[in-house]
Amino acid sequence: MNAESLSIVRKLMDAFAERTGLTADVPRRRYLWTDAFGVCAFLELFRQTDDEHYLDLAVRLVEKVHHTLGRHRDDDERSGWISGLDEEEGERHPTAGGLRIGKDLPERRPGQPVNPRLEWERDGQYFHYLTKWMHALSRLGSVTNEPVYHRWALELAEATHRAFVIAGPDGAPQRMVWKMSTDLSYPLVSSMGQHDPLDGFVTYQELVKVAPKKASWPDLDAEISEMMSICRGLRWETVDALGIGGLLTDSYRLAQLVLPQDGFGMELLAAVVTAAATSLGQYVRLGSLDEPLSYRLAFRELGLALGLRASGRLKALADSKRAYFEDSAFPLSRVEGLAGHDPLRETIETQWLEAAREDREVWMNHQDINTVMLSTSLAPESYLSI
């Protein structure tokens, strides 16, 4: 990262820390997706500057998330840890019941009619947010050499997997649900998020590779096997910018994880890279970036920009292990094509950085999530590493 980008990210993340109550006495504001990226952005600032202040902010943010999103809302008739653990055990295992999204409205309770529009604003638990938090905990554990963060990530995976994965008539894992209640007792949205099984498979593999091996900790063997089963035969193509970015990011993370003898991992990696290339081609042809900013969402496009950062690193990784990849079904030509879209990344980052500097309404409407996504795209190393 050059000095200009570092200065921009510092300014963005310092303001985020103050605005959301990390460094200022203002009402706390926590949102799981935003804070997962925030942790990684602070870790990257620490890596770039050696300033312990940023490592402290990452640690403090994790504590704030667990004590806010790991507990029932202030307006809920229930109180305490959403896991149901008592105060002492909840402190030791803050992720044992999952983590709330952090939406403005309370979740839909049993018996309430479904309102698809309102559901976007209601609380509960999203699996694809939880995997982002697992990754953030894993990264923090690796940077601090504190095993507890790895344990919390594994416990989060174990607890939420049981709730989100639905078994078929024969007992085998069949699919996932997109949104669960705060206490993980019933589904709020029963359809499956398109990339949730992929996120789960890649993230679980990361956790078991990076975490210390302790007999009392979850090993995730069964969970990985079930995610593998669900992933088989799925199609990953999408024209959503954030979804394409996720495919590109997962491709790079998976390429760091797969072993020569990992037949399924290589098969999945090839399928995801191919789907990402097809999807990106369709997205470019749609001309979405030619639309006025008022019709677009910064955080979704910045997710694509981050994915394009990952594609450049994927190409470098493939080039460094070319002989290994050439002996597999890995689509090297697709990777080279993806890496050629760097001007698209530059366009996205430049347009939204200008909007941020000018405090445009389209930026300010989602300021916190936009901030962490732009910061992570400009300074991606800590997020993209495993």
C-alpha positions in Angstrom: 0.0 0.0 0.0 1.4 3.4 -1.0 1.6 6.3 1.4 -1.5 8.0 0.0 -3.7 5.0 0.4 -2.4 4.4 3.9 -3.3 8.0 4.8 -6.8 7.6 3.3 -7.4 4.4 5.2 -6.2 5.8 8.5 -8.5 8.8 8.1 -11.5 6.6 7.2 -11.0 4.1 10.0 -10.2 6.7 12.7 -13.4 8.4 11.9 -15.3 5.0 11.9 -13.9 4.3 15.4 -15.0 7.6 16.7 -18.4 7.6 15.0 -19.4 4.1 16.2 -18.3 4.4 19.8 -14.9 2.7 19.9 -13.0 5.9 20.7 -15.7 8.4 21.7 -18.5 8.4 24.2 -21.3 8.1 21.8 -24.1 5.5 21.6 -22.8 2.2 20.5 -23.5 1.1 17.0 -22.6 -2.4 16.0 -23.3 -4.3 12.8 -21.8 -7.7 12.3 -20.7 -7.5 8.6 -19.3 -4.0 9.0 -17.4 -4.9 12.2 -15.9 -8.0 10.7 -14.4 -6.0 7.9 -13.5 -3.3 10.5 -11.4 -5.7 12.5 -9.4 -6.7 9.4 -8.9 -3.1 8.4 -7.5 -2.2 11.8 -5.3 -5.3 11.7 -3.9 -4.1 8.3 -3.3 -0.6 9.7 -1.4 -2.2 12.6 0.6 -4.3 10.1 1.5 -1.2 8.0 2.3 1.2 10.8 3.3 -0.9 13.9 1.0 1.4 15.8 -0.4 -0.7 18.7 -3.4 1.7 18.8 -4.8 -0.1 15.8 -4.3 -3.5 17.3 -6.0 -2.3 20.4 -8.9 -1.1 18.3 -9.3 -4.5 16.7 -9.3 -6.2 20.1 -11.7 -3.6 21.5 -14.1 -4.0 18.5 -14.3 -7.8 19.0 -15.1 -7.2 22.7 -17.8 -4.7 21.8 -19.4 -6.9 19.2 -19.5 -9.9 21.5 -21.1 -7.9 24.3 -23.6 -6.3 22.0 -24.5 -8.8 19.3 -23.8 -11.8 21.4 -26.5 -10.6 23.8 -30.2 -9.9 23.5 -31.3 -6.4 22.4 -32.1 -3.7 24.9 -35.7 -3.7 23.6 -36.1 -7.5 23.9 -38.0 -9.1 26.8 -35.2 -11.5 27.1 -31.8 -10.6 28.5 -28.3 -11.9 28.8 -26.3 -14.0 26.3 -28.3 -15.2 23.3 -26.7 -18.6 23.9 -28.6 -19.0 27.2 -25.4 -19.4 29.1 -25.0 -17.7 32.4 -22.9 -14.5 32.7 -19.6 -16.3 33.6 -19.9 -19.0 30.9 -21.1 -16.5 28.4 -18.0 -14.4 28.9 -15.9 -17.5 28.3 -17.9 -18.6 25.3 -19.4 -15.4 23.7 -20.0 -17.0 20.3 -21.6 -20.2 21.5 -25.1 -19.0 20.5 -24.0 -17.2 17.3 -24.2 -13.4 16.9 -27.0 -11.1 16.0 -26.9 -9.1 12.7 -27.4 -5.8 14.4 -30.4 -4.6 12.3 -32.5 -1.7 13.5 -35.8 -3.6 14.0 -36.4 -6.6 16.3 -36.7 -10.0 14.7 -40.0 -11.3 13.5 -41.4 -13.4 16.4 -43.2 -16.7 15.9 -46.7 -16.2 14.7 -46.0 -12.8 13.2 -46.9 -12.5 9.4 -43.9 -12.4 7.0 -43.3 -9.1 5.4 -40.5 -9.6 2.8 -39.7 -5.9 2.7 -39.5 -5.5 6.4 -37.4 -8.6 6.8 -34.4 -6.8 5.4 -34.6 -4.4 8.4 -35.2 -7.0 11.1 -32.7 -8.6 13.3 -31.8 -12.3 13.5 -28.7 -14.2 12.3 -27.2 -14.4 8.8 -24.8 -17.2 8.0 -22.8 -15.2 5.5 -22.2 -12.5 8.2 -21.2 -15.2 10.7 -18.5 -16.6 8.4 -17.1 -13.1 8.0 -16.8 -12.9 11.8 -15.2 -16.3 12.0 -12.6 -15.1 9.6 -12.0 -11.9 11.5 -11.5 -13.8 14.8 -9.1 -16.2 13.0 -7.1 -13.3 11.7 -7.0 -11.6 15.1 -5.9 -14.9 16.7 -3.0 -15.2 14.2 -1.8 -11.6 14.7 -2.0 -11.6 18.5 -1.0 -15.3 19.0 -3.9 -15.5 21.4 -5.6 -18.9 21.0 -8.9 -17.8 22.5 -9.9 -16.0 19.3 -9.4 -19.2 17.3 -11.5 -21.1 19.8 -14.3 -18.6 19.6 -14.3 -18.9 15.8 -14.5 -22.7 16.0 -17.3 -22.5 18.6 -19.2 -20.1 16.4 -18.9 -22.4 13.4 -20.1 -25.4 15.4 -23.0 -23.7 17.0 -24.4 -21.9 13.9 -23.8 -24.8 11.5 -26.2 -27.0 13.5 -28.9 -24.3 13.1 -28.5 -23.3 9.5 -28.0 -26.7 7.8 -31.2 -28.7 7.1 -31.1 -32.5 6.8 -33.1 -34.3 4.1 -35.4 -37.3 4.6 -32.5 -39.7 4.8 -30.7 -37.6 7.4 -28.0 -36.3 5.0 -27.4 -32.6 4.8 -29.7 -31.2 2.1 -29.4 -27.4 2.1 -29.1 -24.3 4.3 -31.5 -21.6 5.4 -30.7 -17.9 4.8 -31.7 -16.3 8.0 -32.3 -17.7 11.5 -33.9 -16.2 14.6 -31.7 -14.6 17.3 -31.7 -17.7 19.4 -31.3 -20.0 16.4 -34.5 -21.8 17.2 -36.5 -21.2 14.0 -35.8 -19.9 10.4 -36.8 -16.4 9.5 -36.1 -16.9 5.8 -36.0 -20.5 4.7 -34.5 -20.1 1.2 -30.8 -20.7 0.9 -28.2 -18.0 0.2 -26.5 -18.9 -3.1 -23.0 -18.7 -1.8 -23.5 -19.7 1.9 -22.3 -23.3 1.4 -19.2 -22.1 -0.4 -18.5 -19.5 2.4 -19.0 -22.2 5.0 -16.7 -24.8 3.3 -13.9 -22.3 2.7 -14.1 -20.7 6.2 -14.3 -23.9 8.1 -11.2 -25.1 6.2 -9.4 -21.9 7.2 -10.3 -22.3 10.8 -9.0 -25.8 11.2 -5.8 -25.1 9.3 -4.9 -22.0 11.4 -6.2 -22.8 14.8 -4.0 -24.6 17.4 -4.9 -28.3 17.7 -6.6 -28.9 21.0 -8.6 -32.1 21.8 -11.3 -30.1 23.6 -12.0 -27.8 20.7 -14.4 -28.4 17.8 -12.6 -30.1 14.9 -15.3 -29.3 12.3 -14.7 -32.6 10.4 -18.4 -33.4 10.2 -19.3 -29.8 9.4 -16.7 -29.7 6.5 -18.1 -32.9 5.2 -21.6 -31.7 5.3 -20.7 -28.4 3.5 -18.9 -30.4 0.9 -22.0 -32.5 0.3 -24.2 -29.4 -0.1 -21.7 -27.7 -2.4 -21.7 -30.6 -4.9 -23.5 -29.7 -8.1 -24.4 -26.1 -7.1 -24.0 -23.3 -9.6 -22.2 -20.1 -8.4 -22.8 -17.6 -11.3 -24.3 -14.2 -10.3 -24.5 -10.7 -11.7 -24.5 -9.1 -8.3 -21.3 -7.1 -7.7 -20.9 -8.1 -4.1 -21.5 -11.8 -5.0 -18.9 -11.7 -7.7 -16.5 -10.2 -5.3 -17.2 -13.0 -2.9 -16.5 -15.6 -5.5 -13.2 -14.0 -6.3 -12.2 -13.7 -2.7 -13.2 -17.3 -1.9 -11.2 -18.4 -5.0 -8.1 -16.9 -3.6 -8.7 -18.2 0.0 -9.4 -21.7 -1.3 -6.3 -21.7 -3.5 -4.3 -21.0 -0.3 -5.9 -24.0 1.4 -6.2 -26.8 -1.1 -3.6 -29.6 -1.1 -2.4 -31.6 -4.1 -4.4 -34.6 -2.9 -7.5 -32.6 -2.3 -9.6 -33.7 -5.2 -12.8 -32.0 -4.2 -11.1 -28.8 -3.2 -9.4 -28.5 -6.6 -12.7 -29.4 -8.3 -14.5 -26.7 -6.3 -11.8 -24.1 -6.9 -12.0 -24.7 -10.7 -15.8 -24.3 -10.6 -15.7 -21.1 -8.6 -13.0 -19.5 -10.7 -14.9 -20.4 -13.8 -18.2 -19.0 -12.4 -16.5 -15.8 -11.3 -15.0 -15.2 -14.7 -18.4 -15.8 -16.4 -20.2 -13.6 -13.9 -17.7 -10.8 -14.2 -18.0 -10.9 -18.0 -21.8 -10.6 -17.7 -21.5 -7.8 -15.1 -19.2 -5.7 -17.3 -21.6 -6.2 -20.3 -24.5 -4.8 -18.2 -22.7 -1.5 -17.9 -23.7 -1.0 -14.3 -20.8 1.3 -13.5 -22.1 3.7 -16.2 -25.2 4.4 -14.1 -25.3 7.5 -11.8 -24.0 6.9 -8.3 -27.5 7.5 -7.0 -28.6 4.2 -8.5 -25.8 2.2 -7.1 -24.6 0.9 -3.7 -21.0 1.6 -2.7 -20.4 -1.3 -0.4 -21.6 -3.9 -3.0 -19.3 -2.5 -5.7 -16.4 -2.2 -3.2 -16.9 -5.8 -2.5 -16.2 -6.5 -6.2 -13.2 -4.2 -6.0 -11.8 -6.2 -3.1 -12.5 -9.4 -5.1 -10.5 -8.0 -8.0 -7.6 -7.4 -5.5 -7.9 -11.1 -4.6 -7.8 -12.1 -8.3 -4.4 -10.4 -8.7 -3.1 -12.3 -5.8 -4.6 -15.6 -7.1 -2.7 -15.1 -10.4 0.5 -14.5 -8.5 -0.1 -17.7 -6.4 -1.0 -19.7 -9.5 2.2 -18.4 -11.3 4.4 -19.4 -8.3 2.9 -23.0 -8.4 2.3 -23.2 -12.1 3.5 -26.8 -12.5 1.2 -28.0 -9.7 -1.9 -26.2 -11.1 -1.2 -27.3 -14.7 -1.4 -30.9 -13.5 -5.0 -30.3 -12.3 -8.2 -29.1 -13.9 -7.4 -25.5 -12.6 -8.4 -23.0 -15.3 -5.2 -20.9 -15.5 -6.5 -18.9 -18.5 -9.5 -17.8 -16.5 -7.3 -16.6 -13.7 -5.2 -14.6 -16.2 -8.3 -13.0 -17.6 -9.7 -12.1 -14.2 -6.4 -10.4 -13.3 -6.8 -8.2 -16.4 -9.8 -6.4 -14.9 -7.7 -4.2 -12.6 -8.9 -1.0 -14.3 -12.4 -1.9 -13.3 -11.2 -2.0 -9.6 -9.5 1.4 -10.0 -12.7 2.9 -11.4 -14.8 1.6 -8.5 -12.4 2.8 -5.8 -11.8 6.2 -7.4 -15.5 6.9 -7.9 -16.5 6.0 -4.3 -13.5 7.7 -2.8 -14.5 10.9 -4.5 -18.1 10.5 -3.2 -16.7 9.9 0.4 -14.5 13.0 0.2 -17.5 15.1 -0.8 -19.9 13.5 1.7 -22.4 12.8 -0.9 -25.8 11.5 0.2 -25.3 8.2 -1.7 -22.2 7.6 0.4 -23.5 8.9 3.8 -26.7 6.8 3.6 -24.5 3.7 4.4 -21.5 5.4 5.7 -20.2 2.8 8.1 -20.4 -0.2 5.8 -19.1 1.9 2.9 -16.2 3.0 5.0 -14.9 -0.4 6.0 -15.4 -1.8 2.5 -13.4 1.0 0.9 -10.7 0.7 3.5 -10.4 -3.0 3.0 -10.3 -2.7 -0.7 -7.5 -0.1 -0.5 -5.7 -2.1 2.2 -6.7 -5.7 1.6 -3.8 -7.9 2.8 -5.0 -8.7 6.3 -8.5 -9.5 5.0 -7.3 -11.7 2.1 -4.8 -13.6 4.2 -5.6 -16.8 6.1 
